[in-house]
Amino acid sequence: MSEPALFCSDLNLSNCPLPRNAPRVLLPACNRMRGSHPFHMVGRKYVEAVRLAGCSPVIVPAAHPDELLDWLDMADGVLLTGSPSNVNPGHFGQTVHDPSLPLDPLRDQWTLPLIRLVLARGLPLLGICRGFQEVNTAMGGSLHQAVHEQPGLADHRGPSDEFPLEQQYGPFHPVHLSAGGLLAQVLQAEQVMVNSLHGQGVARLAPGARVEATAPDGLVEAFSFPEWPGFNLAVQWHPEWQATDNPVSMAIFRAFGMACRSWRAPEHTPNRREVCTG
């Protein structure tokens, strides 16, 4: 019996009903001020990406550490979004290099311990851009705060905000996929083109992480933790941008969605809290 179609050909959500009892994917929210009022915010493109994976998005506000296990008990996966904000460099032993760049200490406060719990539990995890940097930081790695200032590394910030979004998020450079790695298996390729809109980047890769892809200058563009249980992948680029028109993006979200559906299978349910060692 063939699997039901789970992916829309467009982003009109009214024409893209999810299957009943779809896996639930947590989307940690960013924290922004609008005027004098604080808001929890998640970009719509990430919500739509979760739906493209055949999963139901659950936006999570800033969580108290004591709430994390309860959130994970209801989840079948976690997607860490990109954001204009940077991970606070204090989490990897540095001071702020450019005070003009935005931070989100409230997001850092709970997503970093959340990541360690997710990996220990084996819950499917996908990190994108800031999420990629959060995973590396949470697991003991460090970041370049300004990749373009590092000798031998290129400027990965891409076209400036003065350009249309189609150019800002357009293909910017190739990445080479590590032979035999998870990403190479998912994409069935040796090299793909990606966009690039980041100022921070991996300096020291977290212990136990495997490089999944590198830019032409050698900067790590994707990694995973093969020794931790379950599907986990972090990518520096933005696969969520116009994903339906990008076979590479769709392959990543399909793989993530498949992992979330496997996690939701009945045999996983009774032991979720027990397998969490974080």
C-alpha positions as CSV (number, residue, x, y, z in Angstrom):
1,M,0.0,0.0,0.0
2,S,1.5,3.3,-1.0
3,E,2.1,6.1,1.5
4,P,-0.5,8.9,1.4
5,A,0.7,12.2,-0.3
6,L,1.9,14.5,2.5
7,F,3.5,17.3,0.5
8,C,1.8,20.3,-1.2
9,S,2.7,21.7,-4.6
10,D,2.2,25.2,-3.2
11,L,2.2,27.1,0.0
12,N,-1.5,27.8,0.2
13,L,-2.1,26.2,3.5
14,S,-5.8,25.9,3.0
15,N,-5.1,23.5,0.1
16,C,-2.6,21.5,2.2
17,P,-4.5,19.5,4.8
18,L,-2.3,17.5,7.2
19,P,-3.0,13.8,7.7
20,R,-4.9,13.0,10.8
21,N,-2.8,12.5,13.9
22,A,0.2,14.1,12.1
23,P,3.5,14.2,14.1
24,R,4.0,17.3,16.2
25,V,7.1,19.3,15.7
26,L,8.2,22.0,18.2
27,L,9.2,25.4,16.8
28,P,11.0,27.4,19.5
29,A,10.0,31.1,19.2
30,C,12.2,34.1,19.0
31,N,11.7,37.1,21.3
32,R,11.2,40.5,19.7
33,M,10.0,43.9,20.7
34,R,7.2,45.6,18.7
35,G,7.0,49.1,20.0
36,S,6.9,48.8,23.7
37,H,5.5,45.3,23.7
38,P,7.5,42.0,23.8
39,F,6.3,39.3,21.3
40,H,7.1,35.6,20.7
41,M,7.6,35.2,17.0
42,V,8.3,32.4,14.4
43,G,8.7,33.1,10.7
44,R,5.8,31.7,8.6
45,K,8.3,30.0,6.3
46,Y,9.3,27.7,9.1
47,V,5.7,26.8,10.0
48,E,5.1,26.0,6.3
49,A,8.3,23.9,6.2
50,V,7.1,21.7,9.0
51,R,3.8,21.2,7.2
52,L,5.7,20.3,4.0
53,A,7.4,17.6,6.1
54,G,3.9,16.2,6.8
55,C,4.0,17.4,10.4
56,S,1.9,19.7,12.6
57,P,3.8,22.8,13.8
58,V,3.7,23.7,17.5
59,I,5.1,27.1,18.3
60,V,6.7,27.1,21.8
61,P,7.1,30.3,23.8
62,A,10.0,30.8,26.1
63,A,10.0,27.8,28.4
64,H,11.1,27.5,32.0
65,P,13.7,24.7,32.4
66,D,11.3,22.7,34.5
67,E,8.8,22.6,31.5
68,L,11.2,21.1,29.0
69,L,10.4,17.5,29.6
70,D,6.7,18.2,29.4
71,W,7.1,19.9,26.0
72,L,9.3,17.0,24.7
73,D,6.7,14.4,25.9
74,M,4.2,15.9,23.5
75,A,6.7,16.2,20.6
76,D,7.7,14.0,17.7
77,G,10.4,16.3,16.5
78,V,12.1,19.7,17.0
79,L,13.0,22.3,14.3
80,L,15.3,25.1,15.4
81,T,14.7,28.1,13.2
82,G,16.9,30.8,11.8
83,S,16.7,34.3,13.2
84,P,18.2,37.7,12.8
85,S,19.7,37.3,16.3
86,N,23.0,35.7,17.2
87,V,23.8,33.1,19.9
88,N,25.3,35.0,22.8
89,P,29.1,34.4,22.6
90,G,29.2,34.1,26.4
91,H,28.0,30.5,25.9
92,F,31.2,29.6,24.2
93,G,33.6,31.7,26.3
94,Q,33.8,34.9,24.3
95,T,32.7,38.5,24.7
96,V,30.5,40.3,22.2
97,H,32.4,41.4,19.1
98,D,29.8,43.7,17.5
99,P,27.3,45.2,20.0
100,S,25.2,46.4,17.1
101,L,24.1,42.9,16.2
102,P,21.0,41.6,17.9
103,L,21.0,38.9,20.6
104,D,18.2,36.8,22.1
105,P,19.3,35.7,25.5
106,L,15.8,34.4,26.4
107,R,15.9,32.0,23.5
108,D,19.5,30.9,24.4
109,Q,18.4,30.3,28.0
110,W,16.1,27.4,27.2
111,T,17.0,26.2,23.7
112,L,20.5,25.2,24.6
113,P,19.5,22.8,27.4
114,L,16.6,21.7,25.2
115,I,19.0,20.6,22.5
116,R,20.9,18.4,24.9
117,L,17.7,16.7,26.0
118,V,16.5,16.2,22.4
119,L,19.7,14.5,21.4
120,A,19.8,12.3,24.5
121,R,16.2,11.3,23.9
122,G,16.8,10.5,20.2
123,L,14.0,12.8,19.2
124,P,14.3,13.9,15.5
125,L,16.1,17.3,15.3
126,L,16.6,19.7,12.5
127,G,18.6,22.9,13.0
128,I,18.6,25.8,10.5
129,C,21.1,28.7,10.4
130,R,20.8,30.1,14.0
131,G,19.5,26.6,15.0
132,F,22.7,25.1,13.4
133,Q,24.8,27.5,15.6
134,E,22.7,26.7,18.7
135,V,23.3,23.0,18.3
136,N,27.0,23.4,18.0
137,T,27.1,25.7,21.0
138,A,24.9,23.5,23.1
139,M,27.1,20.5,22.5
140,G,30.4,22.2,23.4
141,G,31.5,23.8,20.1
142,S,32.3,27.5,19.4
143,L,31.5,30.0,16.7
144,H,33.3,32.7,14.7
145,Q,31.3,35.8,15.5
146,A,32.4,37.4,12.1
147,V,33.3,34.7,9.6
148,H,34.2,37.4,7.0
149,E,37.0,38.6,9.3
150,Q,38.7,35.3,9.6
151,P,41.8,34.7,7.5
152,G,41.1,32.3,4.6
153,L,37.3,32.4,5.0
154,A,34.9,34.1,2.6
155,D,32.1,36.5,3.3
156,H,29.1,34.3,3.9
157,R,26.6,37.1,4.6
158,G,25.3,37.0,1.0
159,P,23.6,39.9,-0.8
160,S,22.6,42.8,1.5
161,D,19.1,43.7,2.5
162,E,19.0,46.3,-0.3
163,F,18.5,43.4,-2.8
164,P,15.1,41.7,-3.3
165,L,14.5,38.6,-1.2
166,E,14.8,36.3,-4.3
167,Q,18.5,37.5,-4.6
168,Q,19.2,37.4,-0.9
169,Y,18.0,33.8,-0.7
170,G,19.2,32.8,-4.1
171,P,22.0,30.2,-4.7
172,F,25.2,31.6,-3.4
173,H,27.9,28.9,-3.3
174,P,28.2,25.1,-3.5
175,V,28.7,22.8,-0.6
176,H,30.6,19.5,-0.8
177,L,28.8,16.7,0.9
178,S,30.8,14.2,3.0
179,A,30.9,10.8,1.4
180,G,28.9,8.3,3.4
181,G,27.3,10.9,5.6
182,L,23.7,11.3,6.5
183,L,23.2,14.4,4.2
184,A,24.9,12.6,1.2
185,Q,22.5,9.7,1.7
186,V,19.4,12.0,2.0
187,L,20.4,14.1,-1.1
188,Q,22.0,11.3,-3.2
189,A,24.6,13.9,-4.3
190,E,28.2,14.9,-3.9
191,Q,27.6,18.7,-4.2
192,V,24.7,21.0,-4.1
193,M,24.1,24.8,-4.3
194,V,22.9,26.6,-1.3
195,N,22.0,30.2,-0.2
196,S,24.1,32.0,2.4
197,L,22.9,34.7,4.9
198,H,25.0,34.2,8.0
199,G,27.7,36.2,9.8
200,Q,28.5,33.7,12.5
201,G,29.8,30.2,11.7
202,V,31.4,27.2,13.2
203,A,34.9,27.8,14.7
204,R,35.3,24.6,16.8
205,L,33.0,21.8,15.9
206,A,31.3,20.2,19.0
207,P,32.8,16.9,20.2
208,G,31.2,13.9,18.6
209,A,29.9,15.9,15.6
210,R,30.5,14.6,12.1
211,V,30.9,17.1,9.2
212,E,28.2,16.6,6.7
213,A,29.0,19.4,4.3
214,T,31.6,22.1,3.8
215,A,31.8,25.4,1.8
216,P,34.6,26.0,-0.8
217,D,36.6,27.8,1.9
218,G,36.4,24.8,4.2
219,L,33.7,26.3,6.6
220,V,31.4,23.7,8.0
221,E,28.0,24.0,6.5
222,A,26.2,21.0,7.9
223,F,26.9,18.4,10.7
224,S,25.2,15.6,12.6
225,F,25.9,13.5,15.7
226,P,26.0,9.9,14.5
227,E,26.6,8.5,17.9
228,W,23.4,9.9,19.4
229,P,20.2,7.9,18.7
230,G,17.8,9.1,16.1
231,F,17.8,11.5,13.2
232,N,19.6,14.8,13.8
233,L,21.0,17.2,11.3
234,A,22.0,20.9,11.4
235,V,22.5,23.0,8.2
236,Q,23.9,26.5,8.0
237,W,21.8,27.6,5.0
238,H,18.0,28.1,4.6
239,P,16.3,25.1,3.0
240,E,12.9,26.5,4.1
241,W,13.1,29.3,1.6
242,Q,10.7,28.5,-1.3
243,A,11.2,24.8,-0.4
244,T,8.6,23.5,-2.8
245,D,10.7,24.7,-5.8
246,N,13.9,23.2,-4.4
247,P,14.5,19.4,-4.6
248,V,17.4,19.6,-2.1
249,S,15.1,21.4,0.4
250,M,12.3,19.0,-0.1
251,A,14.5,16.0,0.3
252,I,15.7,17.3,3.7
253,F,12.2,18.0,4.9
254,R,10.9,14.6,3.7
255,A,13.7,12.9,5.6
256,F,13.0,14.9,8.8
257,G,9.2,14.2,8.4
258,M,9.9,10.5,7.9
259,A,11.9,10.4,11.1
260,C,9.1,12.2,13.0
261,R,6.6,9.7,11.8
262,S,8.8,6.9,12.8
263,W,9.1,8.4,16.3
264,R,5.4,8.7,16.5
265,A,5.0,5.0,15.9
266,P,3.3,3.2,18.8
267,E,6.4,1.3,19.9
268,H,8.1,4.6,20.8
269,T,5.4,6.1,22.9
270,P,5.7,4.2,26.3
271,N,9.5,4.8,26.7
272,R,9.9,8.5,25.7
273,R,10.6,9.8,29.2
274,E,12.8,6.8,30.1
275,V,15.2,7.2,27.2
276,C,15.9,10.9,28.1
277,T,19.2,11.0,30.1
278,G,19.8,14.7,29.9
